[in-house]
């Protein structure tokens, strides 16, 4: 079921999570004034105000309620002479002949929509955002989401993995937008043409400035670049509310309720924690032990090694009411004689004929140099390859499936003559095969760090919950610190506890900066979980913060288990899961309708789901807040006389 925005009553706006301040005047109607010219400026209606687009340099300001806001500084690039401006209906059009660029600007659903078309390959650095003197915070959907004070010394420094490098909107962010808090309002920037687009954050005079960019390439189908800009309210999640409304308005949102209606097995995710099993935790006896401990609902995964979950173990999981399924990847191919895991071995000439090749004819090396990236177009030409793989991997009766990489948003142009494709075709291919798994095979499907574009076909993801910093990958390569890939029954890479360096802990886990942008948009579309190599017990210093965040965001914890870990931590896991389950069962299919900071230091936070079905208050600080102890969380279910309290470290 794809949803479109119904009439915008206040109640409907609240249920959809729409930022009412920015969108109550957003519908087009006969009374909406047409654009007009004022010198070099095109003046266009925008929500409850107007936008002024400077046709000489693409600088944009907005006026609303007697106040002015800078939406974009002039484009970084010289655009050359401006052609005449043409007004037709609600759209203004003009050109920059020296750059072979044509620009159109219009109002759509209360937003300013600017589309730049290029008749030749090239790039454009625009919009340039955050230069308004009143800008106070930058919101980025890095993982779950961040709200960064623009003059924060840490985020303006070199240790965040954020400053200076272009961040692709398809793979570097989970959703193709960003936002700013500007005075008593906010601004959101949505980029529907995300393939070929990026955002670069720079520190200028100690302030975070975000600049959009797009690479035009006719052969890749990226010769159009669209940015939708809206004035929102001042909430730290206002840009996410605007993007949610955009998805719904464009028919690109699918609810978790609809997915459960189509496949009732997906309902088993509600209230479930997730865990990957190793060693003797893969036995039927261990799975029955989980149930005896009080783990009422679980999703159980296992790697694609030589010791998959047995049919008896899968049966035990099903008998317990659990979901169980393999990790698999259809994005890597290696020489079958030397491949380091079964999921990289393919029959026939898939290796090396199915590899993606760059413009110079060289194969694209796989993750960490392992084999090559396997072309989704090559698999599309012979779908029996992955159909047989799926049949073999689920012969034990598995009722779930985790397909690594497919939803993570790293797409390829393939220049192989036998299976050429663009990044857009690559994405379409991945969507098609994930849809086959979810709809045709009726599997409870998950994938890695799911971008919003993949949410309609997935039931859950692993990895979109955490704002990953590049420093994590460097740390993971240090096997002395992070752990090695042995022993097979409990690889230290997953089980060895690690204390993160201070800068990495701040960049990824400091609640002062984290905001639930992903949950604001997609909470009631799929279940969002952290990465499997960042299991709950892997990072001891972050356990309390992560437990509170799981309740605040109404998202499950993820674990890796072997027999000793289950014996040591099983009772605590059961206590956490039993607290979480009724909250997720009630609110897991509800939108997150509100998020706010209750203290100036941002350490006490509140979230609301549905029409007050669940209200959560989390205290990440070091002192009590209105009777809520530090390190504790209160969860109030609608209709209950008082809140349920969890203090995970006590």
Buried (B, 14 or more C-beta within 10 A) or exposed (E): EEBEBEEBEEEEBBBBBBBBBBBBBBEEEEEEEBBEEEEBBBBBBBBBBBBBBBBBBBBBBBBBEEBEBBBBBBBBBEBBEBBEBEBEEBBBBBBBEEBBBBBBBBBBBBBBBBBBBBBEBBBBBBBBBBBBEBBBBBBBBBBBBBBBBBBBEBBBEEBBBBBEEBBBBBBBBBBBBBBBBBEEBBBBBBBBBBBBBBBBBBBEEEBBBBBBBBBBBEEBBBBBBBBBBBBBBBBBBBBBBBBBBBBBBBEBBBBBBBBBEEBEBBBBBBBBBBBBBBBBBBBBEBBBBBBEBEBBBBBBBBBBEEEBBBEBBBBBBBEBEBBBBBBBBBBBBBEBEEBEBBBBBBEEEBBEBBBBBEEEEEBBEBEEEBBBBBBBBBBBEBEEBBBEBBEEBBEBBBBBBBBBBBBBBBBBBBBBEEBBBBBBBBBBBBBEBBBBBBBEBBBBBBBBBBBBBBBBBBBBBBBBBBBBBBBBEEBBEEEEEBBEEEEEBBBBBBBBEBEBBEBBBBBBBBBBBBBBBBBBBBBBBBBBBBBBBBBBBBBEEBBBBBBBBBBBBBBBBBBBBBBBBBBEBBEBBBBBBBBBBBBBBBBBBBBBBBBBBBEEEBBBBBBBBBEBBBBBBBBBBEEEBEEBBBBBBBBBBEEEEEBBBBBBEE
